[in-house]
């Protein structure tokens, strides 16, 4: 049985989140129902922040999801995909978001 590579789709990104220096939500957009309620979303965001705000790496695996992130002064930008998602694709989305906001807010 031949396994074909997964086709790229618009459903690569499960969520985009921007948190402040305290881990509080500034912006969050979830593109599926992995975390359907606001309470579950807030708990997930706190968990992500607690696991990532002290590290210098750019990729984390958390709760079966791939999380790529970047920090700038007092903001944390996260792009979340499924565990089998290509990290380079998620990083490209993160860099595009980060660079676009940087240009707009200069």
C-alpha positions as CSV (number, residue, x, y, z in Angstrom):
1,X,0.0,0.0,0.0
2,X,1.5,3.3,-1.1
3,X,1.1,6.3,1.2
4,X,0.7,9.6,-0.6
5,X,1.9,12.8,1.0
6,X,-0.8,14.9,2.6
7,X,-2.1,17.6,0.4
8,X,-1.7,21.2,1.6
9,X,-5.0,22.8,2.6
10,X,-6.4,25.8,4.3
11,X,-6.9,23.8,7.4
12,X,-3.2,23.7,8.3
13,X,-3.6,26.2,11.1
14,X,-5.8,25.3,14.0
15,X,-5.3,28.6,15.9
16,X,-3.5,31.9,16.0
17,X,-3.0,33.4,19.4
18,X,-1.3,36.6,20.7
19,X,-0.7,36.9,24.4
20,X,0.8,39.7,26.5
21,X,3.7,39.4,29.0
22,X,1.4,38.0,31.7
23,X,-0.1,35.3,29.5
24,X,-3.4,37.2,29.0
25,X,-5.2,37.0,25.6
26,X,-4.9,40.0,23.3
27,X,-6.1,38.1,20.3
28,X,-7.1,34.5,19.6
29,X,-8.7,32.9,16.6
30,X,-9.5,29.2,16.6
31,X,-10.2,27.6,13.2
32,X,-11.6,24.3,14.5
33,X,-13.5,22.9,17.5
34,X,-10.5,21.4,19.4
35,X,-11.3,23.8,22.2
36,X,-15.0,24.7,21.7
37,X,-15.6,26.8,24.9
38,X,-14.0,30.0,26.0
39,X,-13.1,28.4,29.3
40,X,-11.2,25.6,27.5
41,X,-9.5,28.1,25.2
42,X,-8.3,30.2,28.2
43,X,-7.0,27.1,30.0
44,X,-5.1,26.0,26.8
45,X,-3.6,29.5,26.4
46,X,-2.4,29.6,30.0
47,X,-0.9,26.2,29.5
48,X,0.9,27.3,26.4
49,X,2.2,30.4,28.0
50,X,3.5,28.6,31.1
51,X,5.3,26.1,29.0
52,X,6.9,28.5,26.5
53,X,7.5,32.0,28.0
54,X,10.8,31.0,29.7
55,X,12.3,29.1,26.8
56,X,14.3,30.2,23.7
57,X,13.1,27.5,21.4
58,X,10.6,28.1,18.7
59,X,8.6,24.9,18.5
60,X,6.8,22.9,21.2
61,X,4.6,19.8,21.2
62,X,1.7,20.3,23.6
63,X,-1.5,18.4,24.1
64,X,-1.0,16.6,20.8
65,X,-0.6,19.8,18.9
66,X,2.4,21.5,17.2
67,X,3.0,25.0,18.5
68,X,5.4,27.4,16.9
69,X,5.9,30.7,18.6
70,X,7.9,33.9,18.7
71,X,8.2,36.7,21.3
72,X,8.8,40.3,20.8
73,X,9.5,42.6,23.8
74,X,6.2,41.9,25.7
75,X,4.1,40.0,23.2
76,X,4.0,36.3,22.4
77,X,2.8,35.1,19.0
78,X,1.6,31.5,18.6
79,X,0.5,29.5,15.6
80,X,-1.0,26.0,16.4
81,X,-1.3,23.1,14.1
82,X,-2.0,19.3,14.5
83,X,0.8,17.0,15.6
84,X,1.5,15.8,12.1
85,X,1.7,19.2,10.6
86,X,4.8,20.5,8.9
87,X,6.6,22.9,11.3
88,X,8.0,24.9,8.4
89,X,4.5,25.7,7.1
90,X,3.4,26.8,10.5
91,X,6.6,28.9,10.9
92,X,6.0,30.6,7.6
93,X,2.5,31.6,8.8
94,X,4.0,32.9,12.1
95,X,6.7,34.9,10.3
96,X,4.2,36.4,7.9
97,X,1.9,37.4,10.8
98,X,4.8,38.8,12.8
99,X,6.4,40.7,9.9
100,X,3.0,42.2,8.8
101,X,2.2,43.4,12.3
102,X,5.6,44.8,12.7
103,X,5.3,46.8,9.5
104,X,1.9,48.1,10.4
105,X,2.8,49.2,13.9
106,X,6.1,51.0,13.1
